[in-house]
């Protein structure tokens, strides 16, 4: 069926559709408007903008990148309360930016995309929505983020559990933990933030740790009234502050390539753990055995002291089985539980990475199949065989050392340049050449081999089961900005608006 034949009253036709209303989708919408493109629609699955910062509202949720860096370069906020802001403050920043740029009128909320299909005859994409409607567009931007689908480990017997199960990304604020026995599984970035809060509420909290994270102290300074006034009165000062934060974060890229340098910091951090945790055996269990930086380095001042509380215990045995009202560990011990909190992260299986719906491109291209072994894109933004489809925070654009918003802004600039060039040429679509994409990814994987992520002796969501890292950008962020500054015409096949058979043949498809 062609796109034309599918059009019905519930069909909306736009030049650009954006999927996801987090930082990425919002940035895309703002920059489209600035480029004079108002013919777009932002589709958001939830009932508000914010993406991660709308969904992840667990107690203690906060960002581990400094607020003046974790915000748009073009929308500085002089009023950040602290060096690192909490979820609510970030969410209200996102809402403020949405209002200021009038993006709400372009947004359809509760609009879950369930499929995206390219019609090469019409040179149009059709996005299917859960409510049965469709959006037909020339371009679309997948901005739903890589950490999108919560991971629920398939523990034996979990379906028999009679208590409450809460995932960190789907917190139930109506559930009262007071007087409850809580077992929390996972010790990643999310868990170390909610654990200190749950410990204060629950009668007893058992923290189940498979691999301890490296945690460094958090510089929690509040900005004084004078600082905020200065930032407001003299925006150049705020920009200088941001630049200083950017450069100090950027310097952290060096140990990524020199794991031996990262190791130099480990004795001090081990001493920090022993100093903070009174029980020697617990402190020993909290010390990682892999190189600092191999997994995401976390920041916290209140995680380690939580283990000094009488109502908190640490378990390092694996989960063997879950029963109606308890958890059984691999050493046979059993812990009663009223509530199970899963800080077990997100599914990063390449078949559903960035999306949990079917995407079909040019004939023979289905993203679930093309990404069966590994999620691959060109500059994390375009994928060969999927013309006029762009991704934000796509494969190998994640960071271990600086703000992802810097990467998003670079990608958005690139997408706008691609759309503008296509319009100038009067072409129907652009499609990154397969050999360009292959060469790019081969080189990237080569460069990743020397990094702490591959050689640090750990596994993390950065890696697939075969150890291949398809999540992170292994260079300075300004190098990514330089690479994405402009679209190199030679990297792409450009398809004329009318599709003569000869032109198709010349594309080799
Ligand atoms: O998820 P994770 P997350 N049995 O995948 C454990 C961003 N973020 O939601 O390490 C037992 O990091 C797993 O153990 P192991 C940030 O990019 C940022 O915490 O695999 N345990 C691990 O401890 C971050 O990297 C912020 O051995 C199991 C934990 O669950 C990303 O989101 C805040 C298990 C999962 O940790 C993800 O963080 C929050 C099993 N079957 C998130 N399965 C900030 O900016 C998994 N685990 C602060």
Boltz pocket constraint, residues with backbone or C-beta under 6 A from the ligand:
constraints:
  - pocket:
      binder: B
      contacts: [[A, 62], [A, 63], [A, 64], [A, 65], [A, 147], [A, 153], [A, 168], [A, 185], [A, 186], [A, 187], [A, 188], [A, 189], [A, 190], [A, 191], [A, 208], [A, 209], [A, 210], [A, 211], [A, 296], [A, 319], [A, 343], [A, 344], [A, 345], [A, 346], [A, 459], [A, 460], [A, 461]]
      max_distance: 6.0
